[in-house]
Each structure stands twice: as structure tokens, then as C-alpha cells.
Amino acid sequence: MISGRIALDRAGVAAHLGAAYSTVNHWHRHRARFDFPEGFPHEGGDWFWLDDVEAFRTAHQTAKRAALTRVDRCGDSEDLIGSGAAARVLGYSSYRNLPDTLYDHPDRVETLPDGRVRRLWFRRTVWAVADARTGRQSTGRTPGTTGARKPHPYADDSRLWAASELLAEADAVGIDRRGLGVLLARKLGIAPRTAQRLLATAAVARGFTPS
């Protein structure tokens, strides 16, 4: 509490937003671009009012969502659709753009007469993947129903925010994304393999191709 208001230092901002400390530094250094709070000096360090940080988070998430493709919410959530239709729901021009989190986890698989495999998903599953890109609560489940499958083990993982911000920082400053798994593992105190999976999921959500 400073003058009756809650304030955070840079480490506090990083912890509150689930971002890397270096990402907070990047936001502050380029605050004119990101509209990050300017902060104020206190006891030899930089401090930021909590309400300003919250306003930044809201604006930052809104901007990221605006950059995503528009999702088609038409149709029944229980409709089964193929890869081409799933791509159109997500706003992609081709099924080749479907994220691995969806493509590798179909709700049903049909074997065609020629031996080829046809993947099928419920619309609610596709919507859930789209919602995972924005951090929204999925609206794909029909009200009153239970047991809708999770499209990916990490689709609703809160740690995706930290993974996404680490990717954003790396691309903003031109850092090679190789080695980010080690940094994320240290930051979150998790196994490197788990960190790599989180980064891969976050990369798909951001429209990147995981390296």
C-alpha cells in the first residue's frame, strides 16, 4: 500500500500477470507501443498502480483477440463436421492450417472405402479450441449438458499466458525460440518437457508454427 493505494514493483507485475520479468521490462521500455503504465519511482525502484496494471491487461488481451481470425458461431454445437468445415469455423482458408491441438484429437474417425481416414469434430470442440486462443470460457457446450471433452490437455491451462508472453517477447526482439523451454521451465518450476508442450500449444494459438 502506497498512499492508500495498492502498487506493484516490476516483479509484482510479472507475478500478477503471469508474465516473464523480462517481458515486463520489454513492455515498459516500449510503453508507447504497448500503452504500458509509466509507473513511478519509490524506494529506489519502479512501481505501478494495480488498477493501471489491470487496465493494461484488459487492453492488451483485447488487442490480441482482435488480431485473431473471426470464428463462425453458426450451427448446432452437436453437429459433426470435417476438417474443411472446421477450418472455415476457425476462419482459416485451408484444413492445413488447423492447429495440432484439434487435428490430432478428432472426436470421431471414419475409414473411407479407399482406406483414407476422415476426421470429425463436434462444433463445440472446434469452438473450444477457438476460445482457448483468446482465454474465453468456452460457449460451445450446450446448456445443461456435461462431459464435453477437452480438445487438448493444455487448452485451458493458465500457464499458457506465460508461454504466450515468452513467445511474444522472443519474436518482438528477434530472439531464437529454441531454448525458450528451459526458460519457461525455470520460471514456472515445471519439467522442461511440460514447458515445451505449453510453448507448442501457445504457438499454435498465436498462429505460429512450433519450432
N, C-alpha and C positions, 0 to 999 in steps of 0.2 A: 504494500500500500504506500503510495506516494501522494501526499496532499489529498488523502481520502479517495484516491482512485487506484485501481489495480494496474500495475505496469509489469512488463516482462523485459528481461535482458535478452540478448540475442540467443543464448542457449535456451531460455524460456520460450521464445518464439518458435525455435526449431522443435522443441518438445511439444508445444501446444498444437502446432500444425502438422506434426509428424513428418517434418522435412529434415534434410541434412543441414548441419550448421553451415556448410559451405554454400548451400542453396540460399539460405537466409542472407549470407554475405553478398551473393550474386544479386538477389532481389534488391538489396539496399544500395549496392553500387550502381545498379541500373534502375533506380526507383522511378525515374521519369518515364521509363518504358513500361514498367510493371505497375506503376502507381502504388508503390510500396510506401508505408509511412516513413516520414523523415526521421522520427524519433527525437530524443533529447538527451543531453549528457546528464549523468547522475553518478556520483561517487566513482568517477574515473571510467565509466563505461557508457555504452549507448543503451537507452531504454525506450520502450514503446508502450503506448497505452493499449490495454487489452481490447477496448472497443474499436480502436483503429485497426488492430490486427484482425479482428473478426470481420470488419468491413472489407479489408483486403482479401481475406479468404473467400468471402461471398462473391466479390467481383472477379477474383481470379478463377474460381470454379465456373462462373457464368461464362467467362470468356473462352475457357477450354471447351465447354459444352457447345458453344456457338460455332466452334471450328469443326465439329463432328458432322458427319453426314446426317441428313434428316431420316428419321425412322418412320416407316409406314405402319401405322397402328390399326389399319383396317382389317376386318376379318374376324373370325371366331378364334379364340385363344386355343381351342382344341383341334383346329384344322391341322392336318399333317401336310407338310409342304416339302418339296425337293430342294436341291442345292441352288438351282436358278432362282426359285421364288424366295428362298432365304436370303440370297444376295440382294434381291430387289427390296426386301423388307428393311435390310440394313443400309440401303442407299448405295450399294456397290454395283458397278457395271457388269461384273462377271463373278461367277461362283469361285473363280480362282482367288478372289480377294477375301473369301470367308476366313475368319480367324481360326487358328488351330483349336482354340477352346470350344468352337462349335463343330468344325468339320470332323474332328477326331472323336466326337461324342454324340453320334446320332441317337435319336430316341428309338428309331427302328431302322432295320436294314432289310432290303428286299434283294433277292438274287434274280436277275432278269434271265430270260430264256437263253440269251447268248453268253451267260456266265458273268456278265458285269454286275457290279454291286450298286444299288441305288440307296442313298442315304436319305432319311426322312426325319424331320423335326416337327414338334408341335410349335405353333406360332408363339406360344407363351415361352418356350425355350429360347427362341430367337430374340424375343423381346427382352428376356432376362439378360442375355449376352449384351444387347444394346444398352440396357440400363447399367450394366457393370462398367461400361465405358465412362459414364457420367457420374457414378456414385449414387444414382437414384435408387429408391426402393422399387423393385420390380412391380409393374402393374399388369404383368402378363397372366397371373393366376386368377382364375375365375373366382369371384367372391363366394365364400362358403366351402371351397374345396381345400383339400390338404394333400400333402405328399408330393408336390411338384418337384421334379428332380432338379438338382443344382447342375448347371451346364458345365461347371469346371470346379475342381476343389478349391481354387483360389479366387473364384469370380466375385465373392463378397468379402474377401479378406481385407481388413482395414489397413494392413501393411502395404497394400498396393499403392496407397498415396505416397509413401516414402519411396517406393520403387519408381513410380512415375516421375516424381520430382527429381530423383537422381538421374534418370534418363534425360529429362528436360535440361538439367544443368549441363550434362555432358555434351548434348547436342548444341546448346547455346554457346558454349565456349570452345567447341571443337575438340573435346576430349574423346579418345578412343573408348568405346563402350566395353571393350574387353577389360576385365579386371574389376568391373563395377560390382560383380557378385561378391567379391571379397569385401569391398567397402560396405555394401548393404548388410552382409552377414555380421560385420563388426558393429555396425550402427544398431541393428535390431537384436543382436545377440542370438542369432539363429545359425543353422548349418549352412555352409556355402551352397549345397545342392538346393536347399529350400529357397535361398536368396536368388539363385539362377532361375528357378521356376517362377518366382514372383516377378523378376525382371522380364522374363519371356511373356508372361501374361500381361504385364503393364505395357510392354512394347506393342503387342497386338492391339490392345485397347487404344493406344495412341496412334495407331496406324503405321507403326514401324515394322520392319522385318527383323525379328530377333537375330542377333549375331552370335 
